[in-house]
Structures are given as C-alpha cells and as structure tokens.
Amino acid sequence: MKLSTRGRYGTRMMLDLAQHYKNGPVQIGDIAKRQDISVKYLEQLIIPLKKANLIKSLRGPKGGHMLATPPHKITVGQIVKVLEGGIDLTDCIEHPDICDKSSHCVTRRVWEDATEAMFTRLNSVTLSKMTKMAEANQ
C-alpha cells in the first residue's frame, strides 16, 4: 500500500497552513513556492478539503486559504481519508460483499486489523504535533 501524491502533497499543504495559522489566509501561490508543488495541483486538493470542512477560503485582495479549525483538531488520518478516499489494505474490508469468504476469512481479519492500526496511528498525529516536529528540525 502506498499513499498517492494526493495524500502526501495534501498533508504538506495542510502542514503549511498550520504553520501560518495565526497569520490569517495564505495565498496558494505562496504554499506552492514553499512546498515546491504546482498551484494547479494544490487547487485540486483544496476542493475535497473544503468540502470536508478542513479548509476555508476567503476571496479578495487579502484572501486566501486557511484551516477551518485549529491545527490541534485536525489529524493526518482525517486528511488522508479525505484525499485518498480511505485506505483499506484490501477491497474486501470496505466491501465485504465482493467476496463470499469475507465472513470467515482469517486473512481479511489481519488486513482489517492492520488498516485499523495504521489509521489509529495517523489519527494520533495532529497538525500541531507536525508543526512542532517541523520546528525541531530547523
């Protein structure tokens, strides 16, 4: 299982917004420069994050994008789930009806437990925690 660029770049964008949270709206071009990600790609990522109420946007000359809630309330798990559409290790976890063995399949239980462990870990990391980690690396 691999995260796509949507999950990786979206998390970087959200971290950037968290790092500038107290400064108000951030223009997407500034995020693109700092993160070395194209503006067009970031614009695509903002749409689902806005629908999930993780980002809000303000129009106008002093407009831009900002986190909809404080960084300590947004987890990496939330971001990944929105941008990746969830990350079950196998299709049968989310859709057990696709396999007639789902109800008694031991390996399915292993994949289900592993998926749950991964999201438990991702949900334990907030944008605030990542901001502190980034500050420690500078």
C-alpha positions in Angstrom: 0.0 0.0 0.0 1.3 3.4 -1.0 0.0 6.9 -0.4 -0.6 8.7 -3.6 0.7 12.2 -4.2 -2.7 13.5 -3.2 -2.3 12.3 0.3 1.4 13.3 0.6 1.1 16.7 -1.0 -2.2 17.4 0.7 -0.7 16.7 4.1 2.3 19.0 3.2 -0.2 21.8 2.2 -2.2 21.3 5.4 1.0 21.5 7.4 2.0 24.7 5.6 -1.4 26.2 6.5 -0.9 25.1 10.1 2.5 26.7 10.3 0.9 30.0 9.1 -2.4 29.6 11.0 -2.0 32.7 13.2 -1.2 34.9 10.1 -4.6 34.6 8.5 -5.4 33.5 5.0 -2.5 32.2 2.9 -2.3 32.5 -0.9 -2.0 29.3 -2.8 1.0 30.6 -4.8 2.9 31.1 -1.5 2.2 27.5 -0.5 3.2 26.3 -3.9 6.6 28.0 -3.7 7.3 26.9 -0.2 6.3 23.3 -0.9 7.5 23.0 -4.5 4.1 21.8 -5.7 2.3 23.3 -8.6 -0.6 25.7 -8.0 -2.9 23.7 -10.3 -2.3 20.6 -8.2 -2.9 22.4 -4.9 -6.1 23.8 -6.3 -7.4 20.3 -7.0 -6.5 19.2 -3.4 -8.3 22.2 -1.8 -11.7 21.2 -3.2 -12.2 18.0 -1.2 -10.6 19.5 1.9 -13.0 22.4 1.7 -16.0 20.0 1.3 -14.7 18.1 4.4 -14.6 21.5 6.3 -10.9 21.2 6.9 -10.1 24.4 4.9 -11.9 27.6 4.4 -11.3 30.2 1.7 -11.6 34.0 1.7 -12.0 36.0 -1.5 -10.5 39.3 -2.2 -7.1 41.0 -2.3 -6.2 39.8 1.2 -7.9 36.5 0.7 -6.5 33.0 0.5 -6.9 29.7 2.3 -6.7 28.8 6.0 -7.5 25.9 8.3 -11.2 25.8 9.2 -10.4 24.6 12.7 -7.3 24.9 14.9 -4.3 22.7 14.0 -4.6 20.7 17.2 -8.1 19.5 16.0 -7.0 18.2 12.6 -5.3 14.8 12.2 -3.2 13.3 9.4 -5.8 10.5 9.4 -8.6 12.9 8.5 -6.5 14.4 5.7 -5.6 11.1 4.2 -9.1 9.8 4.5 -10.4 12.8 2.6 -7.8 12.8 -0.1 -7.3 9.1 -0.6 -10.9 8.1 -0.1 -9.8 5.9 2.8 -7.0 3.5 2.6 -8.1 0.0 3.3 -5.4 -2.5 2.6 -7.8 -4.7 0.6 -11.1 -4.0 -1.1 -13.0 -6.6 0.9 -12.5 -4.6 4.1 -14.8 -1.8 3.0 -16.9 -4.0 0.7 -17.2 -7.5 2.3 -19.9 -8.4 -0.1 -17.4 -8.6 -3.0 -16.1 -11.9 -1.6 -18.1 -14.9 -0.5 -15.4 -15.8 2.0 -15.4 -12.5 3.9 -17.4 -13.7 6.9 -14.9 -16.4 7.7 -11.7 -15.3 6.0 -8.8 -15.1 8.5 -6.5 -13.1 6.2 -9.3 -10.4 5.8 -9.2 -10.0 9.6 -5.4 -9.5 9.5 -5.8 -6.8 6.8 -8.6 -5.2 8.7 -6.5 -5.1 11.9 -3.6 -3.6 10.1 -5.7 -0.9 8.4 -7.2 0.0 11.8 -3.7 0.2 13.4 -2.5 2.4 10.6 -5.4 4.8 11.0 -5.1 4.8 14.8 -1.5 6.0 14.3 -2.4 8.6 11.7 -5.2 9.9 13.8 -2.8 10.3 16.7 -0.8 12.9 14.8 -2.3 16.4 14.6 -1.1 19.3 12.5 0.0 21.0 15.8 2.2 18.0 16.5 3.6 18.1 13.0 4.3 21.9 13.3 6.3 21.2 16.5 8.2 18.4 14.7 9.0 20.8 11.8 10.2 23.5 14.2 12.5 21.0 15.9 14.0 20.1 12.5 15.0 23.6 11.7 
